Structure formats: C-alpha cells, structure tokens
Amino acid sequence: MSDMPDAPPLDIPPASYATAAQQRAYITAMQRIRDARQPADPIRVYISVPPQIARRPAWGERIARIQSRLPHAQLLQFPDLFTPEDYAEKWPDVAPTLDGLVIVGATTNGATSTTYKIGQVARLEIIDIVRRGRPVLIHARRYGLVPVVDCQVRRIGDTLLRTKITVPSGWDPADYEPTLKAARQALGRAPEADAQSQGANQ
C-alpha cells in the first residue's frame, strides 16, 4: 500500500447553480412556449440595459451579437417603447406583450468578473417576466447569453433593493447547455415555420 496522501479533489467550476430538477422544469416550460407559438406570431424580446452602457460606442456591436443568437426575435430597447416620463405607466401594458427579457449589466470587479450588478428597475422587470413564465437571460461579456435560472441571484440593499447575478464560471458558451438551447428555441420560430423553411431548402 502506498503511504502517499490522496490527491485533493479537483475544483471544477460549476456549469450551473440550478438543480437538475430546476433545469428540467425550465426546459419543459420553454418547450411549451415554443410548441404554442404560431408561425405568424412576432417574437418580442426586451433588452434591459443601463443608459451608460447603451451610450457606449461598442453597444451596437453587442446588440448585433445578441441578435445573432436570437435571429428571429425583434429586439426592443427602452427608446423603442418608453420615455423616462411614461415608463412606469406603460410597463404594465408592455410586459404581457414580451416573449422574453435580456439583461445587460455592469460587472462588480472589472471585465473578468462573472458577477453583474442589476439596478432596481431591471430587478423588477426580471421578477415580472419570470412570473409570466417567459425566458430571462443575461448577456455576459465572456459567455454570451446565459439563462438566469442557471445563475446565482442575490438581493442586495435595504431600502433600495438591487440584485447581483453571478454567471457560473464553468458555463459553456456554445449551445451544449440544455437550458440555453431550450430558451433559444422558445425565442425562435414556430415548429411549423421551421419545417416549412427546411422543406423549401431541400
């Protein structure tokens, strides 16, 4: 027998903070959304982004990256739907028309951080869209789109409630993660439209 101590366990970064049961339930919910979509239904996705990020020169490139991952969705931003004066009044009417939400936030500790600070308004938007059973994703700088169900979500603050969202450091930015695949399908074309498109290309 060897007297050498056992090797310490490998510190494998998590691919998700969700339990297997949570992931299965999420995938089932996303499949129901996709199966219920009609070919003519628009796919409206709201991009919730702080003004200081939306004003950056590279914002257009980031929107293009999001659009490339959700090619059939109409991406809507604050100026498309609201003014600062009418947001609070209009949001309750706009929210039911949205098929999904993409959150963009600032990292807490520089560009390499996987934790994002989410303000009070975006926090309430997340709660509203999740309550409606629609997909909510965060666009992370290193990983692209990540379903919030796979992230660690923490409430911070006392009187001014905000949220910290931590993307799992072991997340695979490809479509190998089943929750991301399900969310993208839920925000894609109806199955009938896909079948017609494939038939036309054969």
C-alpha positions as CSV (number, residue, x, y, z in Angstrom):
1,M,0.0,0.0,0.0
2,S,1.2,3.5,-0.8
3,D,1.7,6.0,2.1
4,M,1.0,8.9,-0.3
5,P,-2.0,11.0,0.7
6,D,-5.0,11.1,-1.5
7,A,-5.0,13.8,-4.2
8,P,-7.2,16.7,-3.3
9,P,-10.5,16.8,-5.3
10,L,-10.4,18.9,-8.4
11,D,-12.0,22.3,-8.0
12,I,-14.4,22.0,-11.0
13,P,-16.1,25.3,-11.8
14,P,-19.9,25.0,-11.8
15,A,-21.7,24.9,-15.1
16,S,-25.0,25.9,-13.4
17,Y,-26.2,27.0,-10.0
18,A,-29.6,25.4,-10.7
19,T,-30.5,21.9,-9.5
20,A,-31.3,19.2,-12.1
21,A,-35.0,19.4,-11.2
22,Q,-35.0,23.2,-11.8
23,Q,-33.3,22.7,-15.1
24,R,-35.8,20.0,-16.2
25,A,-38.7,22.2,-15.2
26,Y,-37.3,25.2,-17.1
27,I,-36.7,23.1,-20.2
28,T,-40.2,21.8,-20.1
29,A,-41.6,25.3,-19.7
30,M,-39.5,26.6,-22.7
31,Q,-40.7,23.7,-24.8
32,R,-44.4,24.6,-24.1
33,I,-43.7,28.2,-25.2
34,R,-42.2,27.0,-28.4
35,D,-44.9,24.5,-29.2
36,A,-47.6,27.1,-28.6
37,R,-46.2,29.6,-31.0
38,Q,-47.9,30.2,-34.3
39,P,-45.9,30.8,-37.5
40,A,-47.2,34.4,-37.8
41,D,-46.6,35.3,-34.1
42,P,-43.9,38.0,-33.6
43,I,-41.2,37.3,-31.1
44,R,-40.6,40.4,-29.0
45,V,-37.6,40.5,-26.7
46,Y,-36.8,43.5,-24.4
47,I,-33.2,44.4,-23.8
48,S,-32.9,45.9,-20.3
49,V,-29.7,47.9,-20.2
50,P,-28.4,50.8,-18.1
51,P,-28.2,54.1,-20.1
52,Q,-24.5,54.4,-19.5
53,I,-23.9,51.1,-21.3
54,A,-26.3,51.8,-24.1
55,R,-24.4,55.0,-24.8
56,R,-21.0,53.3,-25.3
57,P,-19.6,53.2,-28.9
58,A,-19.4,49.4,-28.8
59,W,-23.1,49.0,-27.9
60,G,-24.2,48.4,-31.5
61,E,-21.7,45.5,-31.8
62,R,-23.1,44.0,-28.6
63,I,-26.7,44.2,-29.8
64,A,-25.5,42.5,-33.0
65,R,-24.1,39.7,-31.0
66,I,-27.3,39.2,-29.1
67,Q,-29.3,39.4,-32.4
68,S,-27.1,36.7,-33.9
69,R,-28.0,34.4,-31.1
70,L,-31.8,35.2,-31.3
71,P,-32.1,35.7,-35.1
72,H,-35.8,35.5,-35.3
73,A,-36.5,37.9,-32.4
74,Q,-37.4,41.6,-32.6
75,L,-35.0,43.2,-30.1
76,L,-36.6,46.2,-28.4
77,Q,-34.8,48.8,-26.3
78,F,-36.1,51.5,-24.0
79,P,-36.4,54.2,-26.6
80,D,-38.5,51.9,-28.8
81,L,-41.2,51.6,-26.2
82,F,-40.8,54.3,-23.5
83,T,-39.8,57.7,-22.4
84,P,-38.4,58.4,-18.9
85,E,-41.7,60.1,-18.1
86,D,-44.1,57.3,-19.2
87,Y,-42.1,54.1,-18.4
88,A,-43.9,53.4,-15.1
89,E,-47.3,53.9,-16.7
90,K,-46.6,51.9,-19.8
91,W,-44.6,48.9,-18.4
92,P,-47.7,47.0,-17.1
93,D,-49.2,47.1,-20.6
94,V,-46.0,46.3,-22.4
95,A,-44.8,43.4,-20.2
96,P,-47.6,41.0,-21.3
97,T,-46.6,41.5,-25.0
98,L,-43.0,40.5,-24.4
99,D,-41.8,37.0,-25.2
100,G,-38.5,37.3,-23.3
101,L,-36.1,39.6,-21.5
102,V,-32.3,40.0,-21.9
103,I,-30.5,41.7,-19.1
104,V,-27.3,43.7,-19.6
105,G,-25.4,44.9,-16.5
106,A,-22.0,46.2,-15.3
107,T,-19.7,43.7,-13.6
108,T,-18.8,44.2,-10.0
109,N,-15.0,43.8,-10.2
110,G,-13.7,44.6,-13.7
111,A,-14.0,43.0,-17.1
112,T,-13.1,39.5,-15.9
113,S,-15.7,39.3,-13.2
114,T,-18.7,37.0,-13.6
115,T,-20.9,38.9,-11.2
116,Y,-23.2,41.6,-12.5
117,K,-24.9,44.5,-10.7
118,I,-28.6,44.9,-11.6
119,G,-30.4,48.0,-10.7
120,Q,-33.8,48.4,-9.0
121,V,-35.8,48.8,-12.3
122,A,-34.2,45.8,-14.0
123,R,-34.7,43.8,-10.9
124,L,-38.5,44.4,-11.0
125,E,-38.5,43.7,-14.8
126,I,-36.9,40.3,-14.1
127,I,-39.4,39.5,-11.4
128,D,-42.3,40.4,-13.7
129,I,-41.2,38.4,-16.7
130,V,-40.2,35.4,-14.7
131,R,-43.6,35.5,-13.0
132,R,-45.2,35.3,-16.5
133,G,-43.2,32.2,-17.3
134,R,-41.1,33.8,-20.0
135,P,-37.4,33.3,-20.6
136,V,-35.0,35.7,-18.9
137,L,-31.3,35.7,-19.9
138,I,-28.3,37.8,-19.0
139,H,-25.8,38.7,-21.7
140,A,-22.4,38.1,-20.1
141,R,-19.3,39.6,-21.6
142,R,-17.3,36.4,-21.6
143,Y,-20.1,33.9,-22.1
144,G,-22.8,35.5,-24.2
145,L,-26.4,34.6,-23.3
146,V,-27.0,32.7,-20.1
147,P,-30.4,31.8,-18.7
148,V,-30.9,33.5,-15.3
149,V,-32.2,30.1,-14.0
150,D,-28.6,28.9,-14.2
151,C,-27.1,31.9,-12.3
152,Q,-26.8,32.7,-8.7
153,V,-29.2,35.5,-7.9
154,R,-28.8,37.6,-4.7
155,R,-30.8,40.5,-3.4
156,I,-28.7,43.4,-2.0
157,G,-29.6,46.6,-0.3
158,D,-32.1,47.6,2.4
159,T,-34.3,50.4,1.2
160,L,-33.1,50.5,-2.5
161,L,-33.3,46.8,-3.5
162,R,-31.0,45.7,-6.2
163,T,-29.7,42.3,-7.5
164,K,-26.4,40.6,-8.1
165,I,-26.3,37.9,-10.7
166,T,-23.4,35.6,-10.9
167,V,-22.8,33.6,-14.0
168,P,-21.4,30.1,-13.4
169,S,-17.7,30.2,-14.3
170,G,-18.0,26.7,-15.8
171,W,-20.7,27.8,-18.3
172,D,-20.2,26.6,-21.8
173,P,-20.9,29.5,-24.2
174,A,-21.8,27.0,-27.0
175,D,-25.3,25.5,-27.3
176,Y,-24.3,22.5,-25.3
177,E,-26.1,23.7,-22.2
178,P,-29.6,22.4,-22.5
179,T,-31.3,25.3,-20.8
180,L,-29.8,27.8,-23.2
181,K,-30.8,25.6,-26.2
182,A,-34.4,25.5,-24.8
183,A,-34.5,29.2,-24.2
184,R,-33.3,30.0,-27.8
185,Q,-35.9,27.6,-29.2
186,A,-38.6,29.3,-27.1
187,L,-37.5,32.6,-28.7
188,G,-37.3,31.1,-32.1
189,R,-39.7,30.4,-34.9
190,A,-42.7,28.1,-34.5
191,P,-42.0,24.5,-35.3
192,E,-44.3,24.7,-38.3
193,A,-42.3,27.6,-39.7
194,D,-39.0,25.7,-39.2
195,A,-40.4,22.7,-41.0
196,Q,-41.6,24.8,-44.0
197,S,-38.2,26.5,-44.2
198,Q,-36.4,23.2,-44.2
199,G,-38.7,21.8,-46.9
200,A,-38.1,24.8,-49.1
201,N,-34.3,24.4,-48.8
202,Q,-34.3,20.7,-49.8
